[in-house]
């Protein structure tokens, strides 16, 4: 995970959103445009936003999105995208793969 929530539990970010400590406008999702769809580079961050919307307010929060095109990605971001792009349903659902030691 990157950013100010690196190393913290996913539920910590959900809790900060619920308490108002973290505002939606302070969250930016980096996505890749692929085949007419947007794919998140930060599946954990996306999961937190969706979990908050589902459990706290049953709403669809609006967040800033930074769109990347595949040809413009350097090797690091391309590898991150390949690792994160695990959707089998075009992003309709998000599933978090928990580390085996948690």
GROMACS elastic network, one bead per residue, 0.5 to 0.9 nm:
[ bonds ]
;  ai    aj funct       b0    kb
    1     5     6  0.72389   500
    1     7     6  0.66007   500
    1     8     6  0.85445   500
    1    42     6  0.76067   500
    1    44     6  0.74061   500
    1    45     6  0.82977   500
    2     5     6  0.67963   500
    2     7     6  0.82825   500
    2    42     6  0.84254   500
    3     6     6  0.56040   500
    4     7     6  0.88481   500
    4     8     6  0.88857   500
    5     8     6  0.54674   500
    5     9     6  0.81045   500
    5    10     6  0.85180   500
    5    12     6  0.82924   500
    5    13     6  0.71395   500
    6     9     6  0.86260   500
    8    11     6  0.83217   500
    8    12     6  0.65757   500
    8    13     6  0.79353   500
    9    12     6  0.52174   500
    9    13     6  0.72440   500
   10    13     6  0.56110   500
   10    14     6  0.66748   500
   10    15     6  0.88415   500
   10    44     6  0.70397   500
   10    45     6  0.78683   500
   10    47     6  0.81743   500
   10    48     6  0.62299   500
   11    15     6  0.59722   500
   11    16     6  0.85093   500
   11    48     6  0.72065   500
   11    51     6  0.88480   500
   12    15     6  0.50390   500
   12    16     6  0.61947   500
   12    17     6  0.86748   500
   12    48     6  0.89606   500
   13    16     6  0.50045   500
   13    17     6  0.62142   500
   13    18     6  0.85969   500
   13    22     6  0.77090   500
   13    45     6  0.82725   500
   13    48     6  0.64896   500
   13    49     6  0.84674   500
   13    52     6  0.88123   500
   14    17     6  0.51378   500
   14    18     6  0.62145   500
   14    19     6  0.87211   500
   14    22     6  0.88964   500
   14    48     6  0.55181   500
   14    49     6  0.70411   500
   14    51     6  0.70241   500
   14    52     6  0.54098   500
   14    56     6  0.89831   500
   15    19     6  0.61338   500
   15    20     6  0.84885   500
   15    21     6  0.84717   500
   15    22     6  0.87379   500
   15    52     6  0.80057   500
   16    19     6  0.51679   500
   16    20     6  0.60018   500
   16    22     6  0.51606   500
   16    23     6  0.82210   500
   17    20     6  0.51711   500
   17    21     6  0.62321   500
   17    23     6  0.61270   500
   17    24     6  0.73731   500
   17    48     6  0.88698   500
   17    49     6  0.82255   500
   17    52     6  0.70097   500
   18    21     6  0.77607   500
   18    22     6  0.80494   500
   18    52     6  0.69837   500
   18    56     6  0.66522   500
   18    57     6  0.87406   500
   19    22     6  0.75409   500
   20    23     6  0.59602   500
   22    25     6  0.85617   500
   22    26     6  0.68495   500
   22    27     6  0.81147   500
   23    26     6  0.53349   500
   23    27     6  0.71037   500
   24    27     6  0.53373   500
   24    28     6  0.83228   500
   24    49     6  0.83706   500
   24    61     6  0.69093   500
   24    62     6  0.67749   500
   24    63     6  0.55785   500
   24    64     6  0.81774   500
   25    28     6  0.75666   500
   25    62     6  0.75756   500
   25    63     6  0.56312   500
   25    64     6  0.65665   500
   26    63     6  0.78443   500
   26    64     6  0.80133   500
   27    45     6  0.85686   500
   27    63     6  0.61346   500
   27    64     6  0.65356   500
   27    65     6  0.86548   500
   28    45     6  0.89744   500
   28    63     6  0.62149   500
   28    65     6  0.55066   500
   28    66     6  0.69709   500
   29    40     6  0.68591   500
   29    41     6  0.74970   500
   29    42     6  0.68024   500
   29    45     6  0.74983   500
   29    46     6  0.73658   500
   29    63     6  0.72792   500
   29    64     6  0.62935   500
   29    66     6  0.61615   500
   29    67     6  0.84628   500
   30    39     6  0.84977   500
   30    40     6  0.60578   500
   30    41     6  0.55736   500
   30    42     6  0.67674   500
   30    64     6  0.86753   500
   30    65     6  0.58508   500
   30    67     6  0.61183   500
   30    68     6  0.72903   500
   31    38     6  0.58599   500
   31    39     6  0.51424   500
   31    41     6  0.53390   500
   31    42     6  0.78206   500
   31    65     6  0.68858   500
   31    66     6  0.61452   500
   31    67     6  0.50384   500
   31    68     6  0.60215   500
   31    69     6  0.86334   500
   31    81     6  0.87472   500
   32    37     6  0.81121   500
   32    38     6  0.55369   500
   32    39     6  0.51073   500
   32    40     6  0.64249   500
   32    41     6  0.70011   500
   32    66     6  0.84481   500
   32    67     6  0.56581   500
   32    69     6  0.56850   500
   32    70     6  0.66619   500
   32    81     6  0.76490   500
   33    36     6  0.64233   500
   33    37     6  0.56670   500
   33    39     6  0.64284   500
   33    67     6  0.65161   500
   33    68     6  0.62028   500
   33    69     6  0.54968   500
   33    70     6  0.71649   500
   34    37     6  0.53170   500
   34    38     6  0.62465   500
   34    39     6  0.70567   500
   34    69     6  0.75165   500
   34    70     6  0.74248   500
   35    38     6  0.83511   500
   37    90     6  0.80024   500
   37    91     6  0.89287   500
   38    67     6  0.78334   500
   38    91     6  0.86427   500
   39    42     6  0.89572   500
   39    43     6  0.88989   500
   39    81     6  0.83501   500
   39    84     6  0.86638   500
   39    85     6  0.69471   500
   39    87     6  0.87883   500
   39    90     6  0.84795   500
   39    91     6  0.73479   500
   40    43     6  0.58795   500
   40    45     6  0.88664   500
   40    46     6  0.72199   500
   40    81     6  0.79804   500
   40    84     6  0.75555   500
   40    85     6  0.76449   500
   40    91     6  0.88653   500
   41    44     6  0.89580   500
   41    45     6  0.89848   500
   41    46     6  0.89170   500
   41    77     6  0.83236   500
   41    80     6  0.68876   500
   41    81     6  0.56370   500
   41    83     6  0.89059   500
   41    84     6  0.60705   500
   41    85     6  0.76463   500
   42    45     6  0.53654   500
   42    46     6  0.62657   500
   42    47     6  0.86328   500
   42    80     6  0.89991   500
   42    81     6  0.88346   500
   42    84     6  0.73165   500
   43    46     6  0.50033   500
   43    47     6  0.59963   500
   43    48     6  0.86157   500
   43    84     6  0.67578   500
   43    85     6  0.86933   500
   43    94     6  0.76098   500
   43    95     6  0.85535   500
   43    96     6  0.76502   500
   44    47     6  0.50539   500
   44    48     6  0.63070   500
   44    49     6  0.88235   500
   44    96     6  0.69707   500
   45    48     6  0.51330   500
   45    49     6  0.64302   500
   45    50     6  0.87615   500
   46    49     6  0.51965   500
   46    50     6  0.62295   500
   46    51     6  0.85040   500
   46    94     6  0.80783   500
   47    50     6  0.51279   500
   47    51     6  0.58912   500
   47    52     6  0.84586   500
   47    94     6  0.63046   500
   47    95     6  0.76846   500
   47    96     6  0.73115   500
   48    51     6  0.50629   500
   48    52     6  0.60624   500
   48    53     6  0.85311   500
   49    52     6  0.52214   500
   49    53     6  0.61880   500
   49    54     6  0.85978   500
   49    60     6  0.88046   500
   49    61     6  0.74751   500
   50    53     6  0.50568   500
   50    54     6  0.60461   500
   50    55     6  0.85665   500
   50    59     6  0.89821   500
   50    60     6  0.78442   500
   50    61     6  0.82786   500
   50    94     6  0.84574   500
   51    54     6  0.50622   500
   51    55     6  0.59913   500
   51    56     6  0.80427   500
   52    55     6  0.53220   500
   52    56     6  0.53754   500
   52    57     6  0.71927   500
   52    58     6  0.81027   500
   52    59     6  0.87276   500
   52    61     6  0.89707   500
   53    56     6  0.56914   500
   53    57     6  0.53556   500
   53    58     6  0.50180   500
   53    59     6  0.50889   500
   53    60     6  0.60393   500
   53    61     6  0.67010   500
   54    57     6  0.64606   500
   54    59     6  0.69283   500
   54    60     6  0.84710   500
   55    58     6  0.63983   500
   56    59     6  0.82481   500
   57    60     6  0.85469   500
   68    71     6  0.85832   500
   68    72     6  0.68715   500
   68    73     6  0.70746   500
   69    72     6  0.54786   500
   69    73     6  0.67817   500
   70    73     6  0.54509   500
   70    74     6  0.87996   500
   70    78     6  0.72361   500
   70    81     6  0.89921   500
   71    74     6  0.82127   500
   71    78     6  0.89613   500
   73    76     6  0.77866   500
   73    77     6  0.56226   500
   73    78     6  0.55573   500
   74    77     6  0.55546   500
   74    78     6  0.60249   500
   74    79     6  0.86012   500
   75    78     6  0.50357   500
   75    79     6  0.60459   500
   75    80     6  0.85197   500
   76    79     6  0.52941   500
   76    80     6  0.62329   500
   76    81     6  0.86779   500
   77    81     6  0.59988   500
   77    82     6  0.85219   500
   78    81     6  0.50578   500
   78    82     6  0.62008   500
   78    83     6  0.86268   500
   79    82     6  0.50996   500
   79    83     6  0.61647   500
   79    84     6  0.85528   500
   80    83     6  0.51268   500
   80    84     6  0.60244   500
   80    85     6  0.84313   500
   81    84     6  0.50430   500
   81    85     6  0.57552   500
   82    85     6  0.53249   500
   82    86     6  0.79254   500
   83    86     6  0.71053   500
   84    87     6  0.84214   500
   86    91     6  0.89053   500
   87    90     6  0.57353   500
   87    91     6  0.56317   500
   87    92     6  0.83826   500
   87    93     6  0.81481   500
   87    94     6  0.78777   500
   87    95     6  0.87704   500
   88    91     6  0.74075   500
   88    92     6  0.88776   500
   89    92     6  0.57740   500
   89    93     6  0.71406   500
   90    93     6  0.81423   500
   91    94     6  0.66463   500
   97   100     6  0.89072   500
   98   101     6  0.82805   500
   98   102     6  0.69126   500
   99   102     6  0.57153   500
